[in-house]
Amino acid sequence: MLQQVINYIEEHIKDQIDSEKLAAMAGYSPYHFYRVFQKHTGYTLMDYVVKRRLQYALHELVNGKKVIEIAMDYGFDTHAGFTKAFKKCFGSPPSLYKIHCPKSLPQKLDLISIHQKNTGGIVMQPMIVNRESFTVAGKTFEVNMGNVSYTRDAPAIWDQEGLADGSIERLLYQSLAPKKHGEYCINLSSTAAEDTFTYLFAVEFDADTSLPGGLTTLQLPAATYAVFRTPSVEVEKFASAIKGTWKYILEDWFPQSSYEVDDTAYDFEYYDEHCHHWDFEKVYMEIHIPIKDRC
């Protein structure tokens, strides 16, 4: 029944949404409907509606429609109100974010698939980012797991010695002093080994910094990335949300998009301060996948 509600919202994305009508559609009282909706989507009802409207608005913005026209179409009273909501949702104003928008329409949502993948909520449209070549440095681990060629084949490898307790993280920041906080988790295997692969836990590396023994550098080539944020979840659900988001990206988002994975570059996981559960009630991280236009 919730899927019917989701479908109704998609079909009436520019219309006034009557929450009591949606509750009746799902067979719940308004109070219980709001609770069930948030549990299964990760958003309150109206927060979800606003975010979906903004995703569709973004698509129209990229295709040349004026901001004020889009704001009126999607129920925002003013240009300023639309811009404020957009920045709160995507972290950037419309004028900047439209440069990084996917070409395709927002994907249709399948609640059963999302629930099975344990993402912890709805995965939003990615930001498309062009990055110049950059270098990272860190510690490598040999992980016992077969059929792994990319980071996406083995997400969230945190149970290795030094990762779970934070000792390697502390070593990297003390010895390399990167200008930007954030850790990169990358698989370095070029082919699928039978029973092991090499995993790099790294930070950005300045060539002027001396490299301590036992650490490895990696230069990532210039590439275009689709950057996904995992849904915000409690820390005990974080690992499953990461793995579920990877599955959603590969099984749901890519097939419906106009892109394919660019295997000439590296995909990686990126963790900044927003994954610090001691600072935030709910945490998230980013998944960066190199892409190219589908042939």
C-alpha positions in Angstrom: 0.0 0.0 0.0 2.9 2.4 0.7 4.2 1.8 -2.8 0.8 2.9 -4.1 1.3 6.1 -2.1 4.8 6.6 -3.5 3.4 6.1 -7.1 0.6 8.6 -6.4 3.0 11.2 -5.2 5.2 10.7 -8.4 2.1 11.0 -10.6 0.9 14.2 -8.8 4.3 15.7 -8.1 3.2 19.2 -9.1 -0.2 19.0 -7.4 -1.3 19.9 -3.8 -0.7 16.8 -1.7 -3.4 15.9 0.8 -1.8 13.9 3.6 -5.1 12.6 4.9 -6.0 11.2 1.5 -2.7 9.4 1.3 -3.2 7.9 4.8 -6.7 6.6 3.7 -5.1 5.2 0.6 -2.7 3.2 2.7 -5.4 2.1 5.1 -4.0 3.9 8.2 -5.0 6.7 10.5 -3.0 9.9 9.7 -0.9 9.4 12.9 0.1 5.8 12.2 0.6 6.6 8.5 3.1 9.3 9.2 5.1 6.9 11.5 5.0 4.0 9.0 5.9 6.2 6.1 9.0 7.6 7.9 10.1 4.1 9.0 10.1 2.7 5.5 11.4 5.8 3.6 13.7 7.5 6.1 11.8 10.8 5.7 8.7 12.4 7.0 5.9 12.6 4.5 6.3 16.3 3.6 10.0 16.2 3.7 9.9 13.4 1.2 7.4 15.2 -1.1 9.6 18.4 -1.0 12.8 16.4 -1.8 11.1 14.6 -4.7 9.7 17.9 -6.1 13.2 19.4 -5.9 14.7 16.4 -7.8 12.2 16.8 -10.6 12.7 20.6 -10.5 16.4 20.1 -10.9 15.9 18.1 -14.1 13.8 20.9 -15.5 16.4 23.5 -14.5 19.1 21.6 -16.3 17.0 21.6 -19.4 16.8 25.4 -19.5 13.6 26.3 -17.6 13.7 29.5 -15.6 14.0 29.1 -11.8 10.9 31.3 -11.1 8.8 29.2 -13.4 10.0 26.0 -11.8 9.4 27.4 -8.3 5.7 28.2 -9.2 5.2 24.8 -10.9 6.3 22.9 -7.8 4.4 24.8 -5.2 7.1 27.3 -3.9 5.7 30.8 -3.4 8.9 32.6 -4.2 12.2 32.3 -5.9 13.9 32.8 -2.5 11.8 30.0 -0.9 12.7 27.6 -3.7 16.4 28.4 -3.5 16.4 28.0 0.3 14.7 24.6 0.1 17.0 23.5 -2.7 20.2 24.4 -0.8 18.9 22.6 2.3 18.3 19.5 0.2 21.3 19.4 -2.0 23.8 21.5 -0.1 24.3 24.0 -3.0 22.1 26.7 -4.7 20.4 25.7 -8.0 22.7 27.8 -10.1 25.7 25.6 -9.0 24.1 22.2 -8.6 22.6 22.2 -12.1 26.1 21.9 -13.5 26.4 18.6 -11.6 23.0 17.1 -12.3 22.4 13.7 -13.9 20.9 13.9 -17.4 18.2 11.4 -16.7 15.0 11.9 -14.7 14.9 10.8 -11.0 14.6 7.0 -10.8 11.2 5.5 -9.9 11.3 4.2 -6.4 10.7 0.6 -5.5 10.1 0.3 -1.7 10.3 -3.5 -1.7 13.7 -3.3 -3.4 14.9 -0.6 -1.0 13.7 -2.5 2.0 15.5 -5.7 0.8 18.7 -3.8 0.3 18.7 -2.4 3.8 19.7 1.1 2.7 18.1 2.7 5.7 16.1 5.1 3.5 15.7 6.6 0.1 18.9 7.1 -2.0 18.9 10.6 -3.5 20.0 11.6 -7.0 23.8 11.8 -7.2 25.9 14.8 -7.9 27.9 14.5 -11.2 31.5 15.8 -10.5 34.5 16.1 -12.8 37.7 15.6 -10.8 41.3 16.2 -11.9 43.9 13.6 -11.2 44.8 13.4 -7.5 47.0 11.4 -5.2 46.2 9.5 -2.0 48.5 7.7 0.4 47.7 5.1 3.1 47.9 1.5 4.4 47.2 -1.6 2.3 45.5 -4.7 3.6 45.3 -8.2 2.0 41.7 -9.3 2.4 40.6 -12.9 2.1 37.7 -12.7 -0.2 37.3 -14.0 -3.8 35.9 -12.6 -7.0 36.8 -8.9 -6.2 38.0 -6.5 -8.9 36.5 -3.2 -7.7 35.6 -1.5 -4.4 32.0 -2.0 -5.3 32.6 -5.8 -5.1 33.5 -5.6 -1.3 32.1 -2.5 0.3 32.8 -1.3 3.9 35.7 -3.5 4.9 36.1 -2.3 8.5 36.9 -5.5 10.3 40.6 -5.4 9.3 43.2 -4.8 12.1 43.7 -1.1 12.6 40.6 0.0 10.9 37.9 -0.8 13.5 39.9 0.7 16.3 41.0 3.9 14.4 44.7 3.3 14.9 45.5 3.5 11.1 43.4 6.6 10.8 45.3 8.3 13.5 48.6 7.3 12.0 47.7 8.7 8.6 46.6 12.1 10.0 49.7 12.4 12.3 52.2 11.4 9.7 50.8 12.9 6.5 48.8 15.9 7.8 46.4 16.1 4.9 44.9 19.6 4.3 41.4 18.1 4.0 39.7 15.7 6.4 38.4 12.5 4.7 39.4 8.9 4.2 39.4 7.0 0.9 38.7 3.2 0.8 39.8 1.7 -2.5 40.3 -1.8 -3.9 43.6 -2.0 -5.8 43.2 -5.3 -7.5 43.3 -5.1 -11.3 41.7 -8.5 -11.8 39.5 -10.8 -9.7 41.8 -12.9 -7.6 40.7 -16.3 -6.5 40.8 -15.7 -2.8 42.3 -12.3 -1.9 42.4 -8.7 -2.9 44.3 -5.6 -1.8 42.4 -2.9 0.0 43.8 0.7 0.5 42.7 2.9 3.4 44.1 6.4 2.6 43.9 10.2 2.8 44.8 12.8 0.3 48.6 13.1 -0.2 50.7 16.2 -0.9 53.8 15.4 -3.0 55.8 17.7 -0.8 55.1 15.5 2.2 57.6 12.7 3.0 56.1 9.2 2.8 56.7 7.1 5.9 57.8 3.5 5.4 55.0 1.0 5.2 52.6 3.3 3.4 51.5 3.2 -0.3 50.6 6.0 -2.7 48.1 5.9 -5.5 47.4 8.4 -8.2 43.8 8.4 -9.3 43.2 9.5 -12.9 41.0 12.4 -14.0 37.5 11.2 -14.2 33.8 12.1 -14.1 32.1 10.6 -10.9 28.6 10.0 -9.8 28.7 10.9 -6.1 26.0 9.2 -3.9 25.3 9.9 -0.3 24.1 7.0 1.8 20.9 7.7 3.8 21.5 9.1 7.3 21.2 6.2 9.8 22.2 5.3 13.3 25.7 4.0 13.5 24.7 0.4 14.1 23.0 0.4 10.7 25.8 2.2 8.9 27.6 -0.8 7.4 24.4 -2.4 6.1 23.3 1.0 4.7 26.6 1.3 2.7 26.3 -2.2 1.3 22.6 -1.6 0.5 23.4 1.7 -1.2 26.0 0.0 -3.4 23.4 -2.6 -4.4 20.8 0.1 -5.2 23.3 2.0 -7.3 24.4 -1.0 -9.4 21.1 -2.8 -9.6 18.5 0.1 -9.8 20.2 3.4 -10.6 22.6 2.5 -13.4 20.0 0.4 -15.4 17.6 3.4 -15.4 20.3 6.1 -16.1 22.0 7.2 -19.2 25.5 6.3 -17.8 27.6 3.3 -17.4 30.6 2.6 -15.1 34.0 3.8 -16.5 36.3 1.0 -15.5 39.4 2.9 -16.6 39.2 4.8 -13.2 38.7 3.7 -9.6 35.5 3.6 -7.6 35.9 4.4 -3.9 34.2 5.0 -0.6 34.8 8.4 1.0 34.3 9.1 4.7 34.5 12.6 6.2 33.4 14.0 9.6 29.7 13.1 8.8 30.5 9.5 9.6 31.6 10.4 13.2 28.9 8.9 15.4 30.3 10.7 18.4 29.5 14.1 16.7 26.3 13.2 14.9 23.1 11.3 15.9 22.9 9.9 12.4 25.8 9.3 10.0 26.4 9.0 6.3 29.3 8.7 3.8 29.8 9.0 0.0 30.2 6.5 -2.8 32.1 7.8 -5.8 31.7 5.8 -9.1 33.5 6.9 -12.3 31.0 7.1 -15.1 30.7 7.7 -18.8 27.8 8.2 -21.2 26.2 4.9 -22.2 27.3 3.8 -25.6 
